[in-house]
Amino acid sequence: MEIVITTAVVICVFIWLVIASKNKSKMGINLNKVYCPVCNAKQPFMRLPGNGDQFLYGGTTCPKCHIKLDKYGKVI
């Protein structure tokens, strides 16, 4: 019985992550390349977060124009 409950929880979490990623929410996962919308510079895949939001939800600061971006490349 425990295995069935654990499996159901894992499947639900997986479905929730897929939906969150498609809707581009803060909790989603982005594995696509991100480009700065201002200077069109490619953002590094491995990043160093500059603040708490970037640490928790992803995102980066553009090294060329210093604009804060979320993990999907939108200006914050």
N, C-alpha and C positions, 0 to 999 in steps of 0.2 A: 504493500500500500504506500509506503514511503517513497518508493522509486517512482510510482505513478504521479504522486504529488510533485516531487522534485522535477520530473520530466515536464509536467504541465507548466510549472513556474518558469523553467528555462525556455520553453517554447514561447510563452507569453512575453518574456523579456526580449527575446530575439525579434518577435513580431513588432513589439513596441519600438525597438531600436531602428528597424527597417522603416517604419512609418515616420519616426522622428527625423531620420536622415532624408527621406524623400521630401518632407515638408520643410527642410532646412531649419529645424529648431535648434535651440542651444544644446540640447542633449543628443543631437544626431552625430553621426560620424561622417567626416568628409575625407575621402581618399584621393580626390581629384587634385590636379595642380591648381594653385591659386596665383592669380596675377593682380597686381595693384591696379585699381581702376583709374588712378590719376596718372601714374608714370609708366604703366604697363610692364613693370618689372616683375619677374617671376619670384615668388616668395619661397624661401627654403622649406623643404619638407620637415626637417628636424629644426625646431625652433626653440628659442629661449623666451619664455613669457615675460612680458614687461610689467604686468600688474596682476591683481587677483582674478579679474574676469578672464584674462587670457590663460591663466593657470587652470582655472576650473572648467571653462567652456571652450577653450581653444582660441586661436587667433594669433595675430602677430603685429608687429610694427614694421612698416616698409623701411628697409635700410637706406633707400635713396631719398624718399620725400618725407619720411617720418610720420606717416599717417597710420592711425590705428585701424586694423582690419579685423573682422571676425574670421572664423575658420572657413567661411564660404567666399571671402574676398569682398564683402560689403564694408563700406566705410562706417565706422562707429562714431 
